[in-house]
C-alpha cells in the first residue's frame, strides 16, 4: 500500500478547492440562488393575487429553515 503524500501546509487555514469540489460549490451556489428567487417570486405572485395558501406557507418556512441551516453549517465548519 502506498504512503499518502502530505503536501498540505499545516499552518494553512483554507485549502483552495479545485476540480470536483469546486464544481460542487459552484453548482450548489447556483441552485441556492435559484431556489431563493423561485420561492420569492411564487410567494410574491400568490400574495398579490390573494391566493396564498397553507402549502405556500410550508414552502416558505421550509426554504427559510433549510437556507438558515445551510448557511450556519457552512459558516461554522
mmCIF file of the N, C-alpha and C atoms, coordinates in Angstrom:
data_MODEL
# 
_entry.id   MODEL 
# 
loop_
_atom_site.group_PDB 
_atom_site.id 
_atom_site.type_symbol 
_atom_site.label_atom_id 
_atom_site.label_alt_id 
_atom_site.label_comp_id 
_atom_site.label_asym_id 
_atom_site.label_entity_id 
_atom_site.label_seq_id 
_atom_site.pdbx_PDB_ins_code 
_atom_site.Cartn_x 
_atom_site.Cartn_y 
_atom_site.Cartn_z 
_atom_site.occupancy 
_atom_site.B_iso_or_equiv 
_atom_site.pdbx_formal_charge 
_atom_site.auth_seq_id 
_atom_site.auth_comp_id 
_atom_site.auth_asym_id 
_atom_site.auth_atom_id 
_atom_site.pdbx_PDB_model_num 
ATOM 1   N N  . UNK A 1 1  ? 0.854   -1.176 0.000  1.00 0.00 ? 1  UNK A N  1 
ATOM 2   C CA . UNK A 1 1  ? 0.000   0.000  0.000  1.00 0.00 ? 1  UNK A CA 1 
ATOM 3   C C  . UNK A 1 1  ? 0.896   1.234  0.000  1.00 0.00 ? 1  UNK A C  1 
ATOM 4   N N  . UNK A 1 2  ? 0.599   2.171  -0.852 1.00 0.00 ? 2  UNK A N  1 
ATOM 5   C CA . UNK A 1 2  ? 1.415   3.376  -0.987 1.00 0.00 ? 2  UNK A CA 1 
ATOM 6   C C  . UNK A 1 2  ? 1.177   4.327  0.185  1.00 0.00 ? 2  UNK A C  1 
ATOM 7   N N  . UNK A 1 3  ? 2.228   5.013  0.566  1.00 0.00 ? 3  UNK A N  1 
ATOM 8   C CA . UNK A 1 3  ? 2.130   6.004  1.630  1.00 0.00 ? 3  UNK A CA 1 
ATOM 9   C C  . UNK A 1 3  ? 1.549   7.287  1.048  1.00 0.00 ? 3  UNK A C  1 
ATOM 10  N N  . UNK A 1 4  ? 0.526   7.857  1.695  1.00 0.00 ? 4  UNK A N  1 
ATOM 11  C CA . UNK A 1 4  ? -0.066  9.096  1.161  1.00 0.00 ? 4  UNK A CA 1 
ATOM 12  C C  . UNK A 1 4  ? 0.926   10.249 1.240  1.00 0.00 ? 4  UNK A C  1 
ATOM 13  N N  . UNK A 1 5  ? 0.897   11.068 0.219  1.00 0.00 ? 5  UNK A N  1 
ATOM 14  C CA . UNK A 1 5  ? 1.771   12.238 0.159  1.00 0.00 ? 5  UNK A CA 1 
ATOM 15  C C  . UNK A 1 5  ? 1.064   13.381 0.866  1.00 0.00 ? 5  UNK A C  1 
ATOM 16  N N  . UNK A 1 6  ? 1.719   13.957 1.848  1.00 0.00 ? 6  UNK A N  1 
ATOM 17  C CA . UNK A 1 6  ? 1.132   15.056 2.602  1.00 0.00 ? 6  UNK A CA 1 
ATOM 18  C C  . UNK A 1 6  ? 1.855   16.344 2.222  1.00 0.00 ? 6  UNK A C  1 
ATOM 19  N N  . UNK A 1 7  ? 1.338   17.012 1.194  1.00 0.00 ? 7  UNK A N  1 
ATOM 20  C CA . UNK A 1 7  ? 1.953   18.256 0.753  1.00 0.00 ? 7  UNK A CA 1 
ATOM 21  C C  . UNK A 1 7  ? 1.120   19.474 1.133  1.00 0.00 ? 7  UNK A C  1 
ATOM 22  N N  . UNK A 1 8  ? 0.257   19.329 2.151  1.00 0.00 ? 8  UNK A N  1 
ATOM 23  C CA . UNK A 1 8  ? -0.574  20.427 2.616  1.00 0.00 ? 8  UNK A CA 1 
ATOM 24  C C  . UNK A 1 8  ? 0.139   21.126 3.757  1.00 0.00 ? 8  UNK A C  1 
ATOM 25  N N  . UNK A 1 9  ? 0.217   22.437 3.654  1.00 0.00 ? 9  UNK A N  1 
ATOM 26  C CA . UNK A 1 9  ? 0.848   23.238 4.703  1.00 0.00 ? 9  UNK A CA 1 
ATOM 27  C C  . UNK A 1 9  ? 0.005   23.163 5.970  1.00 0.00 ? 9  UNK A C  1 
ATOM 28  N N  . UNK A 1 10 ? 0.549   22.675 7.086  1.00 0.00 ? 10 UNK A N  1 
ATOM 29  C CA . UNK A 1 10 ? -0.257  22.544 8.309  1.00 0.00 ? 10 UNK A CA 1 
ATOM 30  C C  . UNK A 1 10 ? -0.697  23.880 8.895  1.00 0.00 ? 10 UNK A C  1 
ATOM 31  N N  . UNK A 1 11 ? -0.045  24.966 8.520  1.00 0.00 ? 11 UNK A N  1 
ATOM 32  C CA . UNK A 1 11 ? -0.447  26.278 9.036  1.00 0.00 ? 11 UNK A CA 1 
ATOM 33  C C  . UNK A 1 11 ? -1.521  26.936 8.174  1.00 0.00 ? 11 UNK A C  1 
ATOM 34  N N  . UNK A 1 12 ? -1.868  26.306 7.058  1.00 0.00 ? 12 UNK A N  1 
ATOM 35  C CA . UNK A 1 12 ? -2.876  26.875 6.161  1.00 0.00 ? 12 UNK A CA 1 
ATOM 36  C C  . UNK A 1 12 ? -4.257  26.757 6.796  1.00 0.00 ? 12 UNK A C  1 
ATOM 37  N N  . UNK A 1 13 ? -5.010  27.841 6.772  1.00 0.00 ? 13 UNK A N  1 
ATOM 38  C CA . UNK A 1 13 ? -6.357  27.843 7.341  1.00 0.00 ? 13 UNK A CA 1 
ATOM 39  C C  . UNK A 1 13 ? -7.391  27.376 6.315  1.00 0.00 ? 13 UNK A C  1 
ATOM 40  N N  . UNK A 1 14 ? -7.168  27.665 5.058  1.00 0.00 ? 14 UNK A N  1 
ATOM 41  C CA . UNK A 1 14 ? -8.095  27.280 3.992  1.00 0.00 ? 14 UNK A CA 1 
ATOM 42  C C  . UNK A 1 14 ? -7.334  26.591 2.865  1.00 0.00 ? 14 UNK A C  1 
ATOM 43  N N  . UNK A 1 15 ? -7.980  25.655 2.242  1.00 0.00 ? 15 UNK A N  1 
ATOM 44  C CA . UNK A 1 15 ? -7.418  24.998 1.073  1.00 0.00 ? 15 UNK A CA 1 
ATOM 45  C C  . UNK A 1 15 ? -8.299  25.371 -0.104 1.00 0.00 ? 15 UNK A C  1 
ATOM 46  N N  . UNK A 1 16 ? -7.715  25.926 -1.139 1.00 0.00 ? 16 UNK A N  1 
ATOM 47  C CA . UNK A 1 16 ? -8.478  26.344 -2.319 1.00 0.00 ? 16 UNK A CA 1 
ATOM 48  C C  . UNK A 1 16 ? -9.009  25.112 -3.039 1.00 0.00 ? 16 UNK A C  1 
ATOM 49  N N  . UNK A 1 17 ? -10.330 25.050 -3.246 1.00 0.00 ? 17 UNK A N  1 
ATOM 50  C CA . UNK A 1 17 ? -10.901 23.886 -3.943 1.00 0.00 ? 17 UNK A CA 1 
ATOM 51  C C  . UNK A 1 17 ? -10.598 23.959 -5.436 1.00 0.00 ? 17 UNK A C  1 
ATOM 52  N N  . UNK A 1 18 ? -10.408 22.793 -6.026 1.00 0.00 ? 18 UNK A N  1 
ATOM 53  C CA . UNK A 1 18 ? -10.245 22.714 -7.470 1.00 0.00 ? 18 UNK A CA 1 
ATOM 54  C C  . UNK A 1 18 ? -10.845 21.404 -7.941 1.00 0.00 ? 18 UNK A C  1 
ATOM 55  N N  . UNK A 1 19 ? -11.164 21.332 -9.197 1.00 0.00 ? 19 UNK A N  1 
ATOM 56  C CA . UNK A 1 19 ? -11.747 20.120 -9.751 1.00 0.00 ? 19 UNK A CA 1 
ATOM 57  C C  . UNK A 1 19 ? -13.176 19.896 -9.280 1.00 0.00 ? 19 UNK A C  1 
ATOM 58  N N  . UNK A 1 20 ? -13.457 18.678 -8.832 1.00 0.00 ? 20 UNK A N  1 
ATOM 59  C CA . UNK A 1 20 ? -14.808 18.305 -8.416 1.00 0.00 ? 20 UNK A CA 1 
ATOM 60  C C  . UNK A 1 20 ? -15.309 19.113 -7.224 1.00 0.00 ? 20 UNK A C  1 
ATOM 61  N N  . UNK A 1 21 ? -14.509 19.339 -6.169 1.00 0.00 ? 21 UNK A N  1 
ATOM 62  C CA . UNK A 1 21 ? -15.019 20.171 -5.062 1.00 0.00 ? 21 UNK A CA 1 
ATOM 63  C C  . UNK A 1 21 ? -15.435 21.574 -5.504 1.00 0.00 ? 21 UNK A C  1 
ATOM 64  N N  . UNK A 1 22 ? -14.684 22.162 -6.410 1.00 0.00 ? 22 UNK A N  1 
ATOM 65  C CA . UNK A 1 22 ? -15.034 23.489 -6.926 1.00 0.00 ? 22 UNK A CA 1 
ATOM 66  C C  . UNK A 1 22 ? -16.345 23.433 -7.712 1.00 0.00 ? 22 UNK A C  1 
ATOM 67  N N  . UNK A 1 23 ? -16.510 22.385 -8.512 1.00 0.00 ? 23 UNK A N  1 
ATOM 68  C CA . UNK A 1 23 ? -17.753 22.226 -9.287 1.00 0.00 ? 23 UNK A CA 1 
ATOM 69  C C  . UNK A 1 23 ? -18.955 22.066 -8.359 1.00 0.00 ? 23 UNK A C  1 
ATOM 70  N N  . UNK A 1 24 ? -18.791 21.309 -7.284 1.00 0.00 ? 24 UNK A N  1 
ATOM 71  C CA . UNK A 1 24 ? -19.884 21.117 -6.328 1.00 0.00 ? 24 UNK A CA 1 
ATOM 72  C C  . UNK A 1 24 ? -20.252 22.441 -5.666 1.00 0.00 ? 24 UNK A C  1 
ATOM 73  N N  . UNK A 1 25 ? -19.261 23.234 -5.299 1.00 0.00 ? 25 UNK A N  1 
ATOM 74  C CA . UNK A 1 25 ? -19.522 24.533 -4.672 1.00 0.00 ? 25 UNK A CA 1 
ATOM 75  C C  . UNK A 1 25 ? -20.251 25.461 -5.641 1.00 0.00 ? 25 UNK A C  1 
ATOM 76  N N  . UNK A 1 26 ? -19.815 25.502 -6.879 1.00 0.00 ? 26 UNK A N  1 
ATOM 77  C CA . UNK A 1 26 ? -20.427 26.390 -7.871 1.00 0.00 ? 26 UNK A CA 1 
ATOM 78  C C  . UNK A 1 26 ? -21.871 25.976 -8.156 1.00 0.00 ? 26 UNK A C  1 
ATOM 79  N N  . UNK A 1 27 ? -22.101 24.696 -8.384 1.00 0.00 ? 27 UNK A N  1 
ATOM 80  C CA . UNK A 1 27 ? -23.454 24.224 -8.691 1.00 0.00 ? 27 UNK A CA 1 
ATOM 81  C C  . UNK A 1 27 ? -24.380 24.413 -7.498 1.00 0.00 ? 27 UNK A C  1 
ATOM 82  N N  . UNK A 1 28 ? -23.887 24.138 -6.293 1.00 0.00 ? 28 UNK A N  1 
ATOM 83  C CA . UNK A 1 28 ? -24.703 24.347 -5.090 1.00 0.00 ? 28 UNK A CA 1 
ATOM 84  C C  . UNK A 1 28 ? -25.069 25.817 -4.927 1.00 0.00 ? 28 UNK A C  1 
ATOM 85  N N  . UNK A 1 29 ? -24.133 26.704 -5.201 1.00 0.00 ? 29 UNK A N  1 
ATOM 86  C CA . UNK A 1 29 ? -24.403 28.140 -5.083 1.00 0.00 ? 29 UNK A CA 1 
ATOM 87  C C  . UNK A 1 29 ? -25.438 28.600 -6.102 1.00 0.00 ? 29 UNK A C  1 
ATOM 88  N N  . UNK A 1 30 ? -25.354 28.067 -7.309 1.00 0.00 ? 30 UNK A N  1 
ATOM 89  C CA . UNK A 1 30 ? -26.320 28.435 -8.350 1.00 0.00 ? 30 UNK A CA 1 
ATOM 90  C C  . UNK A 1 30 ? -27.727 27.987 -7.949 1.00 0.00 ? 30 UNK A C  1 
ATOM 91  N N  . UNK A 1 31 ? -27.866 26.753 -7.502 1.00 0.00 ? 31 UNK A N  1 
ATOM 92  C CA . UNK A 1 31 ? -29.187 26.262 -7.113 1.00 0.00 ? 31 UNK A CA 1 
ATOM 93  C C  . UNK A 1 31 ? -29.673 26.911 -5.823 1.00 0.00 ? 31 UNK A C  1 
ATOM 94  N N  . UNK A 1 32 ? -28.768 27.296 -4.948 1.00 0.00 ? 32 UNK A N  1 
ATOM 95  C CA . UNK A 1 32 ? -29.124 28.046 -3.742 1.00 0.00 ? 32 UNK A CA 1 
ATOM 96  C C  . UNK A 1 32 ? -29.807 29.351 -4.141 1.00 0.00 ? 32 UNK A C  1 
ATOM 97  N N  . UNK A 1 33 ? -29.195 30.089 -5.062 1.00 0.00 ? 33 UNK A N  1 
ATOM 98  C CA . UNK A 1 33 ? -29.764 31.356 -5.524 1.00 0.00 ? 33 UNK A CA 1 
ATOM 99  C C  . UNK A 1 33 ? -31.071 31.141 -6.290 1.00 0.00 ? 33 UNK A C  1 
ATOM 100 N N  . UNK A 1 34 ? -31.110 30.128 -7.143 1.00 0.00 ? 34 UNK A N  1 
ATOM 101 C CA . UNK A 1 34 ? -32.329 29.856 -7.905 1.00 0.00 ? 34 UNK A CA 1 
ATOM 102 C C  . UNK A 1 34 ? -33.501 29.495 -7.002 1.00 0.00 ? 34 UNK A C  1 
ATOM 103 N N  . UNK A 1 35 ? -33.241 28.757 -5.944 1.00 0.00 ? 35 UNK A N  1 
ATOM 104 C CA . UNK A 1 35 ? -34.343 28.388 -5.046 1.00 0.00 ? 35 UNK A CA 1 
ATOM 105 C C  . UNK A 1 35 ? -34.886 29.603 -4.313 1.00 0.00 ? 35 UNK A C  1 
ATOM 106 N N  . UNK A 1 36 ? -34.015 30.519 -3.918 1.00 0.00 ? 36 UNK A N  1 
ATOM 107 C CA . UNK A 1 36 ? -34.477 31.745 -3.259 1.00 0.00 ? 36 UNK A CA 1 
ATOM 108 C C  . UNK A 1 36 ? -35.324 32.574 -4.221 1.00 0.00 ? 36 UNK A C  1 
ATOM 109 N N  . UNK A 1 37 ? -34.856 32.736 -5.447 1.00 0.00 ? 37 UNK A N  1 
ATOM 110 C CA . UNK A 1 37 ? -35.587 33.531 -6.436 1.00 0.00 ? 37 UNK A CA 1 
ATOM 111 C C  . UNK A 1 37 ? -36.938 32.882 -6.749 1.00 0.00 ? 37 UNK A C  1 
ATOM 112 N N  . UNK A 1 38 ? -36.955 31.576 -6.921 1.00 0.00 ? 38 UNK A N  1 
ATOM 113 C CA . UNK A 1 38 ? -38.194 30.873 -7.249 1.00 0.00 ? 38 UNK A CA 1 
ATOM 114 C C  . UNK A 1 38 ? -39.232 31.000 -6.137 1.00 0.00 ? 38 UNK A C  1 
ATOM 115 N N  . UNK A 1 39 ? -38.818 30.771 -4.910 1.00 0.00 ? 39 UNK A N  1 
ATOM 116 C CA . UNK A 1 39 ? -39.752 30.858 -3.785 1.00 0.00 ? 39 UNK A CA 1 
ATOM 117 C C  . UNK A 1 39 ? -40.222 32.302 -3.595 1.00 0.00 ? 39 UNK A C  1 
ATOM 118 N N  . UNK A 1 40 ? -39.320 33.255 -3.747 1.00 0.00 ? 40 UNK A N  1 
ATOM 119 C CA . UNK A 1 40 ? -39.700 34.657 -3.583 1.00 0.00 ? 40 UNK A CA 1 
ATOM 120 C C  . UNK A 1 40 ? -40.707 35.085 -4.652 1.00 0.00 ? 40 UNK A C  1 
ATOM 121 N N  . UNK A 1 41 ? -40.481 34.708 -5.898 1.00 0.00 ? 41 UNK A N  1 
ATOM 122 C CA . UNK A 1 41 ? -41.413 35.082 -6.970 1.00 0.00 ? 41 UNK A CA 1 
ATOM 123 C C  . UNK A 1 41 ? -42.773 34.405 -6.796 1.00 0.00 ? 41 UNK A C  1 
ATOM 124 N N  . UNK A 1 42 ? -42.755 33.126 -6.445 1.00 0.00 ? 42 UNK A N  1 
ATOM 125 C CA . UNK A 1 42 ? -44.037 32.435 -6.237 1.00 0.00 ? 42 UNK A CA 1 
ATOM 126 C C  . UNK A 1 42 ? -44.802 33.066 -5.074 1.00 0.00 ? 42 UNK A C  1 
ATOM 127 N N  . UNK A 1 43 ? -44.098 33.365 -3.988 1.00 0.00 ? 43 UNK A N  1 
ATOM 128 C CA . UNK A 1 43 ? -44.741 33.979 -2.830 1.00 0.00 ? 43 UNK A CA 1 
ATOM 129 C C  . UNK A 1 43 ? -45.303 35.348 -3.189 1.00 0.00 ? 43 UNK A C  1 
ATOM 130 N N  . UNK A 1 44 ? -44.543 36.137 -3.919 1.00 0.00 ? 44 UNK A N  1 
ATOM 131 C CA . UNK A 1 44 ? -44.999 37.468 -4.325 1.00 0.00 ? 44 UNK A CA 1 
ATOM 132 C C  . UNK A 1 44 ? -46.278 37.391 -5.151 1.00 0.00 ? 44 UNK A C  1 
ATOM 133 N N  . UNK A 1 45 ? -46.287 36.501 -6.144 1.00 0.00 ? 45 UNK A N  1 
ATOM 134 C CA . UNK A 1 45 ? -47.452 36.372 -7.016 1.00 0.00 ? 45 UNK A CA 1 
ATOM 135 C C  . UNK A 1 45 ? -48.665 35.867 -6.239 1.00 0.00 ? 45 UNK A C  1 
ATOM 136 N N  . UNK A 1 46 ? -48.460 34.871 -5.385 1.00 0.00 ? 46 UNK A N  1 
ATOM 137 C CA . UNK A 1 46 ? -49.586 34.308 -4.625 1.00 0.00 ? 46 UNK A CA 1 
ATOM 138 C C  . UNK A 1 46 ? -50.169 35.326 -3.650 1.00 0.00 ? 46 UNK A C  1 
ATOM 139 N N  . UNK A 1 47 ? -49.306 36.155 -3.055 1.00 0.00 ? 47 UNK A N  1 
ATOM 140 C CA . UNK A 1 47 ? -49.812 37.196 -2.148 1.00 0.00 ? 47 UNK A CA 1 
ATOM 141 C C  . UNK A 1 47 ? -50.536 38.275 -2.948 1.00 0.00 ? 47 UNK A C  1 
ATOM 142 N N  . UNK A 1 48 ? -49.962 38.658 -4.080 1.00 0.00 ? 48 UNK A N  1 
ATOM 143 C CA . UNK A 1 48 ? -50.560 39.712 -4.909 1.00 0.00 ? 48 UNK A CA 1 
ATOM 144 C C  . UNK A 1 48 ? -51.941 39.297 -5.423 1.00 0.00 ? 48 UNK A C  1 
ATOM 145 N N  . UNK A 1 49 ? -52.098 38.032 -5.788 1.00 0.00 ? 49 UNK A N  1 
ATOM 146 C CA . UNK A 1 49 ? -53.395 37.543 -6.273 1.00 0.00 ? 49 UNK A CA 1 
ATOM 147 C C  . UNK A 1 49 ? -54.305 37.096 -5.137 1.00 0.00 ? 49 UNK A C  1 
ATOM 148 N N  . UNK A 1 50 ? -53.833 37.216 -3.911 1.00 0.00 ? 50 UNK A N  1 
ATOM 149 C CA . UNK A 1 50 ? -54.589 36.860 -2.708 1.00 0.00 ? 50 UNK A CA 1 
ATOM 150 C C  . UNK A 1 50 ? -55.005 35.387 -2.685 1.00 0.00 ? 50 UNK A C  1 
ATOM 151 N N  . UNK A 1 51 ? -54.079 34.528 -3.114 1.00 0.00 ? 51 UNK A N  1 
ATOM 152 C CA . UNK A 1 51 ? -54.340 33.089 -3.075 1.00 0.00 ? 51 UNK A CA 1 
ATOM 153 C C  . UNK A 1 51 ? -53.221 32.356 -2.320 1.00 0.00 ? 51 UNK A C  1 
ATOM 154 N N  . UNK A 1 52 ? -52.572 33.049 -1.416 1.00 0.00 ? 52 UNK A N  1 
ATOM 155 C CA . UNK A 1 52 ? -51.507 32.446 -0.612 1.00 0.00 ? 52 UNK A CA 1 
ATOM 156 C C  . UNK A 1 52 ? -52.132 31.425 0.326  1.00 0.00 ? 52 UNK A C  1 
ATOM 157 N N  . UNK A 1 53 ? -51.724 30.177 0.194  1.00 0.00 ? 53 UNK A N  1 
ATOM 158 C CA . UNK A 1 53 ? -52.332 29.104 0.974  1.00 0.00 ? 53 UNK A CA 1 
ATOM 159 C C  . UNK A 1 53 ? -51.370 28.468 1.965  1.00 0.00 ? 53 UNK A C  1 
ATOM 160 N N  . UNK A 1 54 ? -51.860 27.435 2.607  1.00 0.00 ? 54 UNK A N  1 
ATOM 161 C CA . UNK A 1 54 ? -51.080 26.730 3.616  1.00 0.00 ? 54 UNK A CA 1 
ATOM 162 C C  . UNK A 1 54 ? -49.839 26.082 3.000  1.00 0.00 ? 54 UNK A C  1 
ATOM 163 N N  . UNK A 1 55 ? -49.966 25.519 1.796  1.00 0.00 ? 55 UNK A N  1 
ATOM 164 C CA . UNK A 1 55 ? -48.814 24.899 1.145  1.00 0.00 ? 55 UNK A CA 1 
ATOM 165 C C  . UNK A 1 55 ? -47.729 25.927 0.834  1.00 0.00 ? 55 UNK A C  1 
ATOM 166 N N  . UNK A 1 56 ? -48.145 27.147 0.524  1.00 0.00 ? 56 UNK A N  1 
ATOM 167 C CA . UNK A 1 56 ? -47.173 28.219 0.289  1.00 0.00 ? 56 UNK A CA 1 
ATOM 168 C C  . UNK A 1 56 ? -46.447 28.592 1.580  1.00 0.00 ? 56 UNK A C  1 
ATOM 169 N N  . UNK A 1 57 ? -47.183 28.627 2.673  1.00 0.00 ? 57 UNK A N  1 
ATOM 170 C CA . UNK A 1 57 ? -46.560 28.932 3.963  1.00 0.00 ? 57 UNK A CA 1 
ATOM 171 C C  . UNK A 1 57 ? -45.547 27.856 4.335  1.00 0.00 ? 57 UNK A C  1 
ATOM 172 N N  . UNK A 1 58 ? -45.904 26.578 4.117  1.00 0.00 ? 58 UNK A N  1 
ATOM 173 C CA . UNK A 1 58 ? -44.962 25.497 4.393  1.00 0.00 ? 58 UNK A CA 1 
ATOM 174 C C  . UNK A 1 58 ? -43.726 25.609 3.502  1.00 0.00 ? 58 UNK A C  1 
ATOM 175 N N  . UNK A 1 59 ? -43.934 25.988 2.246  1.00 0.00 ? 59 UNK A N  1 
ATOM 176 C CA . UNK A 1 59 ? -42.818 26.136 1.327  1.00 0.00 ? 59 UNK A CA 1 
ATOM 177 C C  . UNK A 1 59 ? -41.874 27.239 1.799  1.00 0.00 ? 59 UNK A C  1 
ATOM 178 N N  . UNK A 1 60 ? -42.422 28.368 2.217  1.00 0.00 ? 60 UNK A N  1 
ATOM 179 C CA . UNK A 1 60 ? -41.596 29.483 2.676  1.00 0.00 ? 60 UNK A CA 1 
ATOM 180 C C  . UNK A 1 60 ? -40.856 29.104 3.960  1.00 0.00 ? 60 UNK A C  1 
ATOM 181 N N  . UNK A 1 61 ? -41.557 28.494 4.904  1.00 0.00 ? 61 UNK A N  1 
ATOM 182 C CA . UNK A 1 61 ? -40.920 28.102 6.167  1.00 0.00 ? 61 UNK A CA 1 
ATOM 183 C C  . UNK A 1 61 ? -39.828 27.063 5.914  1.00 0.00 ? 61 UNK A C  1 
ATOM 184 N N  . UNK A 1 62 ? -40.095 26.101 5.068  1.00 0.00 ? 62 UNK A N  1 
ATOM 185 C CA . UNK A 1 62 ? -39.097 25.081 4.749  1.00 0.00 ? 62 UNK A CA 1 
ATOM 186 C C  . UNK A 1 62 ? -37.877 25.657 4.058  1.00 0.00 ? 62 UNK A C  1 
ATOM 187 N N  . UNK A 1 63 ? -38.101 26.584 3.137  1.00 0.00 ? 63 UNK A N  1 
ATOM 188 C CA . UNK A 1 63 ? -36.984 27.207 2.430  1.00 0.00 ? 63 UNK A CA 1 
ATOM 189 C C  . UNK A 1 63 ? -36.139 28.045 3.375  1.00 0.00 ? 63 UNK A C  1 
ATOM 190 N N  . UNK A 1 64 ? -36.786 28.830 4.209  1.00 0.00 ? 64 UNK A N  1 
ATOM 191 C CA . UNK A 1 64 ? -36.048 29.664 5.166  1.00 0.00 ? 64 UNK A CA 1 
ATOM 192 C C  . UNK A 1 64 ? -35.257 28.788 6.128  1.00 0.00 ? 64 UNK A C  1 
ATOM 193 N N  . UNK A 1 65 ? -35.877 27.742 6.637  1.00 0.00 ? 65 UNK A N  1 
ATOM 194 C CA . UNK A 1 65 ? -35.191 26.868 7.590  1.00 0.00 ? 65 UNK A CA 1 
ATOM 195 C C  . UNK A 1 65 ? -34.017 26.152 6.931  1.00 0.00 ? 65 UNK A C  1 
ATOM 196 N N  . UNK A 1 66 ? -34.210 25.654 5.711  1.00 0.00 ? 66 UNK A N  1 
ATOM 197 C CA . UNK A 1 66 ? -33.138 24.963 5.008  1.00 0.00 ? 66 UNK A CA 1 
ATOM 198 C C  . UNK A 1 66 ? -31.963 25.899 4.752  1.00 0.00 ? 66 UNK A C  1 
ATOM 199 N N  . UNK A 1 67 ? -32.259 27.100 4.268  1.00 0.00 ? 67 UNK A N  1 
ATOM 200 C CA . UNK A 1 67 ? -31.176 28.031 3.960  1.00 0.00 ? 67 UNK A CA 1 
ATOM 201 C C  . UNK A 1 67 ? -30.472 28.505 5.231  1.00 0.00 ? 67 UNK A C  1 
ATOM 202 N N  . UNK A 1 68 ? -31.203 28.683 6.308  1.00 0.00 ? 68 UNK A N  1 
ATOM 203 C CA . UNK A 1 68 ? -30.576 29.044 7.584  1.00 0.00 ? 68 UNK A CA 1 
ATOM 204 C C  . UNK A 1 68 ? -29.631 27.936 8.041  1.00 0.00 ? 68 UNK A C  1 
ATOM 205 N N  . UNK A 1 69 ? -30.099 26.694 7.966  1.00 0.00 ? 69 UNK A N  1 
ATOM 206 C CA . UNK A 1 69 ? -29.265 25.566 8.380  1.00 0.00 ? 69 UNK A CA 1 
ATOM 207 C C  . UNK A 1 69 ? -28.061 25.422 7.456  1.00 0.00 ? 69 UNK A C  1 
ATOM 208 N N  . UNK A 1 70 ? -28.253 25.608 6.163  1.00 0.00 ? 70 UNK A N  1 
ATOM 209 C CA . UNK A 1 70 ? -27.158 25.504 5.199  1.00 0.00 ? 70 UNK A CA 1 
ATOM 210 C C  . UNK A 1 70 ? -26.100 26.572 5.456  1.00 0.00 ? 70 UNK A C  1 
ATOM 211 N N  . UNK A 1 71 ? -26.558 27.803 5.680  1.00 0.00 ? 71 UNK A N  1 
ATOM 212 C CA . UNK A 1 71 ? -25.602 28.891 5.892  1.00 0.00 ? 71 UNK A CA 1 
ATOM 213 C C  . UNK A 1 71 ? -24.869 28.755 7.225  1.00 0.00 ? 71 UNK A C  1 
ATOM 214 N N  . UNK A 1 72 ? -25.570 28.391 8.281  1.00 0.00 ? 72 UNK A N  1 
ATOM 215 C CA . UNK A 1 72 ? -24.899 28.263 9.570  1.00 0.00 ? 72 UNK A CA 1 
ATOM 216 C C  . UNK A 1 72 ? -23.923 27.092 9.567  1.00 0.00 ? 72 UNK A C  1 
ATOM 217 N N  . UNK A 1 73 ? -24.249 25.997 8.901  1.00 0.00 ? 73 UNK A N  1 
ATOM 218 C CA . UNK A 1 73 ? -23.314 24.878 8.850  1.00 0.00 ? 73 UNK A CA 1 
ATOM 219 C C  . UNK A 1 73 ? -22.106 25.232 7.986  1.00 0.00 ? 73 UNK A C  1 
ATOM 220 N N  . UNK A 1 74 ? -22.302 26.022 6.936  1.00 0.00 ? 74 UNK A N  1 
ATOM 221 C CA . UNK A 1 74 ? -21.182 26.418 6.088  1.00 0.00 ? 74 UNK A CA 1 
ATOM 222 C C  . UNK A 1 74 ? -20.262 27.391 6.811  1.00 0.00 ? 74 UNK A C  1 
ATOM 223 N N  . UNK A 1 75 ? -20.833 28.242 7.649  1.00 0.00 ? 75 UNK A N  1 
ATOM 224 C CA . UNK A 1 75 ? -20.025 29.225 8.376  1.00 0.00 ? 75 UNK A CA 1 
ATOM 225 C C  . UNK A 1 75 ? -19.298 28.575 9.539  1.00 0.00 ? 75 UNK A C  1 
ATOM 226 N N  . UNK A 1 76 ? -19.929 27.650 10.219 1.00 0.00 ? 76 UNK A N  1 
ATOM 227 C CA . UNK A 1 76 ? -19.337 27.030 11.404 1.00 0.00 ? 76 UNK A CA 1 
ATOM 228 C C  . UNK A 1 76 ? -18.277 25.986 11.096 1.00 0.00 ? 76 UNK A C  1 
ATOM 229 N N  . UNK A 1 77 ? -18.247 25.482 9.852  1.00 0.00 ? 77 UNK A N  1 
ATOM 230 C CA . UNK A 1 77 ? -17.244 24.461 9.535  1.00 0.00 ? 77 UNK A CA 1 
ATOM 231 C C  . UNK A 1 77 ? -16.017 25.048 8.919  1.00 0.00 ? 77 UNK A C  1 
# 
